């Protein structure tokens, strides 16, 4: 593998401060030709005052930990750790687009709060969710939607989407802010490179299964029946097409870039930033993913994603978030498992181990 390809894969890409990478010898160390870990150093956009001195580049321990986690996991995974206050990035295959699934709800939430900042909508605005708005899979709001619909607010829908990962809440908000085209326009305008927004929950899940969405499937049962009627081979072909070129694809580095910009107050007003991060802190999903590696005093505001399964193959199993140390130092972290046949406990352990590695490196 050419040296440039090595740097691109494992993430040792020099930024404004130059190249900074060191991987001590040891059992987990790979030869230079096999390494796929990336380190990038840049000038930080903002350094909070009165914080203890920190490294301007990642430690060798963290480099080795990220490398070992990526290389040791049986599956296609992207990992990114971005020090928001110092500017460096360590990544394992961090620039490869992978399925986001419900991680993409974060971008809808940012678009909603941006519309609030612009005075185009209010969190108190009333909304009536009808049965035709229902989507597929996880949608707790479905039980509340009767023949006359369910009356709620923009703020309540946002809370449902971000804390419970409710697909219907998210899709209603998506179309309120202009649909997928508006989200992709927002991502480009705000400089969130490496992230693409897909066609919305219903069309995304239908295409992933090799189907085209039908309006009569609202609620999910029709979709599930149509998917169950497909042959294994047809579903397998469709799933492999999706994994090869995910229509909701984002790189782990792109995800941590967006999280970093959010934390720095570059995407939303201070009030809206605080409101969104509060919702992410209150998330009920994935308590044993990245959160499982927290130590006392550390906090995580995060968003999970979980894709479809076929046989033993699981796709789009993700967790991304803002990790904050007791002294206020901030890291954006992302684990994006595109596909694996490992059981759920192994996937969750990978995520918790990344958090533990960042915490351990910071505490040294």
N, C-alpha and C positions, 0 to 999 in steps of 0.2 A: 504494500500500500504506500503511495507517495506520501512524503512527510506532510504536505498540505492537506491531503485527505484525512490523515490521522488527526490533525488539529481540528478539522471541521467536524469529525465524528465525535471525539470525546470532549471537545469544547475547549481546547487550548488555543484560543484565538486572541491575538494581541489587540488591545484597545488603545486609548490615548496614552496610557501609562506604560505601554510595552508589554512584552510577553512575560507571564509569571506562572511557571508550572514546575512542580517538583514532586516526583513520585518515588519515595524511598523503596529500596529493594525489600522483598518480603514474599510470603506465600501468595498473596493476592495480586502481586505486581505482574503486569503483562509486559511483554517485550514491546519496544517502541512501535514495531510494525503492526501490533495487534491492538494498540490502545484506541478506544473511541471516546475519550473524555474531553470535555471542553472547558477551558478556563479563559475568561475574558475579563480584562480590567479596564475600567473607564473612570473618568473623573466624576465623582458623585455630584448629583444635582443639588443635594442639600445634606449638610451634616448637622444633626441636632446638637445644640449647645450642651456643654457640661457632661458629656458622656465620657466614660473611661476610654483611654487610647485603644484603638482597634487596628488589626492588620489591614493594610491597603491591598492585600491580596489574600486568597484563601490559604489555609494551612495545608500542609502535606497530609495531615490526618484526614481532613475533609475530602481532599482529592482522592486519596486511597479508598475512603469509605464510599464515595459516589461511584467510583470505578468498580469496586467490589460488588456493590448492590446491582448495578446495571449488568455487569458481566455474569454475575451469579444467578440472575433470575431467568427462569425458563419461560421465556415469552418475549414479545416485542414491546419494549418499554422505553419511554423517554423520561428523563429526570432533569430537573433544573433547579438550582439554588442561586438566587440573586441577592446579594447584599445591597439593600436599598440605600443605605447610608454611606457605604464605601464605593459601590459601583461595580464590584467584580461579579462574575457569573461562573459557576461550575456546572457543567451539564454532561449528561450521558445521552448521546444521540439527540441533542436538544433542538436541532433544527428540522427534524423529520415531522411532517404533519401526521397527527393521529386523531382518531375519533374523539370528539369532545363529549358527546351526549349531553347530559344535564349541566356540565360545566358551562355550556353556552348560555345558560340562564343568567350568568353574571353580566354578559354584554347587553342583554335585554334590560336588566335592572339598571345598568349605567345609562342606557338610552332613556329610560323612564325618568330617572333622577335628573338627567340633563334637560329633558323637556320641562320638568318642574322648575329647574333653575332658570329656564328661559321664559317662564310664565305661560307655557303652552298647555299645562295641565296642573292639577293639584292632587295630592295624595288623598284629599277628601272628596274628589269627584266621584259621583255615583256611577255604578256600572251594574247592568243586569246580565248575568251569565245565563244563557239558554242551553237547552239540550243540544242544539246544533253546534254549540261552541265546544262540546266535550271532545276529548282527544283519545289517547290510548294509555295503557299501562298505569303508572302511579298518578292518580288524580283524586285525592281525598274530597275535593269539593263536589265531586259527582253526587255524593249522598245528599247534598243540600239543594241540588237543582231539580225542582219540581216541574210540573206542566207549565207553570207561569214563570219559570226561571228562578234565579236566586239574586236578590239585590244585595250588592256589596259596594266596596270602594276600590279605587286604584291602590291605596295603601294596603288594604287587606289582601288584595291579589298579589301584590309585591311580597308581602310577608309569607303568603302561602308558597309562592314560587321559590323564595330564597331559603326559608327555614324548613320547609317540608318537601321541596322539589316537586311541587304540584305541576304536572304538565299542562293542564287546562288553564290554571292561573297564568302560567307563563305565556301560553299562546294567545290568550285574550289580550295581555299587555303587549305582546309582539305586534299584533295588528293595530293596536291603539297608537303605537309610535311609528307606524308606516310600513311594517313588514320587514322581511329579510333584506330587501334592498336598502332600507333606511339604516339597518344595523350595520351592514357592510360599509355604507357610506360613512357612518359615525366612526367605525374602527379605523378607516383610512384617514379621516380628518383629524383624529386624535393621535395618530402616529402609532397605533397598536399593530405593528408589523408581525407577520407570522400567524395571524388568526383569521379564519374565514367563518362566517356564520352560514348555517345551512338553511333549508327551506321551511323550517318550522317542524314541530313535533310530529304531526300526523304524516306529512309527506316524507320526512326523514325516516321514520320507522317503517313506513310502507315500502319505500325504495330499498332500504336495508334488507328487507325480506324478499325483494324481487317483485313487489306489487306496486300498483298505482292507487293512491288514496281515492276512496269513493265517499261522497258526502253522507250516504246512509250508514257508514261505519262509525259515525260520531258516537262516542261512548266506549268503543273498543271491541265489543263482542263480535261484530261483523268482521273486523280486521283479523281477530284471533282465529275465527272460523276459516277465513280464506287462507290464512297462513298455514293452519293445520291441514288443509286439503292439498297443500303443495307436496311434492316429493322431496325427500332429503337432498337429492342431487341438485334440484332447482334452487333450494334455499342455500345450499353450500356454495353454488356458483355466485349467487347474488351477494352473499356475505363476503366472499373473497374479493369480489369487485369493489365492494364498499371499503374493505380494509386496504386495498391497493390504492384507492383514491377517495378518501372519505370526504363526502360533500359538506361535512361540518368540521373539517380538519383544522387543527391548530398544533403548532409545535409547543413543546414544553417551555422553550425559551420565549416564545411569543406570549404564552400565558403569563409567565413571571414578569415580562415587560409590562403587560397591561396592569397587573397587580401592583407593580412598582409605581407606575404613573398614577394609579388610584391613590396609593398611600401618600404620595408626594403632593396630592392636591392638584394635580395637573389635568384631571378629567372632569371634576365636579367642584361645586362650591364647598366650602368647609362644612357647612351644615349638612349638605347632601352626602358628602363623603362620610361624615360621622354616622348618619342615619343608615347608609348602606353597610358599613362595617359592623354596626350594631346588629343588623339582621344576620350578617355572616357569622358573627360570634354566637348567635342564637340558633344556628342550624341544628336540626334534630337528626340529620342524616350522617352516616359514616362516623359514628363515635369511636370506632376501633380502627380507623384508617390513619391519617396523619396525626390525629389527636392522641392516639395511643402512645406516642413517643414524648408527650409533654412532661416537663418537670415542674414542680411547684414554682409559681411566679411567672412562668411562660404562658402566653396566650396564643390562640389561633383563631382567625376569622377565615372560614373556608367554604368551598363549594365542591360537592361531589358530582360524579357522573357515573352511570351504569348502563351499559348497552345490552343488546340482545345476546342470547346464547343459542348454540346449536350443538346438541350432543354434549360433549365435554369441553367444547370451545366457548370461552367467554370473551366478549369484546367490550371495549370502551369502559374499562374499570378504572376510574380516575379520582383523584382528590388534589385540589390546589388551594393555596391560601396564603395569608399574611401571618408570619410567625414573629412574635414580639418578645424580646428578652425582658427580664425584670428591670434592666436599666434603660429600657426604651429602644434598644437597637432593633432594627427591623430587617426581616428577610422575606422575600417572596419565594415560595417553594411549590413545585409541581411534580406529581408522578402521574404519567399518562400510560396506562397499560392498554395498548391497542388490541392485543390478543394473547391469550394464554390458556393452557389446559390445567394450570395449577389451581388447587382449591382455594376458596375464599380466605381461609386463615393465612395461607401463604401470601396472598396478595396484600392483605391487611398488614402482615408482618413487614413486608417490603416498605410499605408507606410509613409505618411507625419507626422502622429502622432509619429511614431518611431523617425524620424529625430528631431522633436520638443522636444521629451523627452531627447535625447542625448544632444542637444544644451542647453536645460534648465538646465540639471544636470551639464554640464560643466561650465555654467555661474554662478552657485551658489558658 
